[in-house]
Amino acid sequence: PPPNVTGSLHMGHALNNTLQDILIRFERMRGRDALWQPGTDHAGIATQMV
């Protein structure tokens, strides 16, 4: 992943990706044609707070 202005990677990053993975797998099990398009927005609010 790209550098983060809030510091180094931590468990919160892993939790976020895990929750996204769980939700997309659940929707696929329900028969939906779901696409998980991972991405980041590392230049948002955190940058404004610095």
Buried (B, 14 or more C-beta within 10 A) or exposed (E): EEEBEBEEEEEEBEEEEEEEEEEBEEBEEEEEEEEEEEEEEEEEEEEEEE
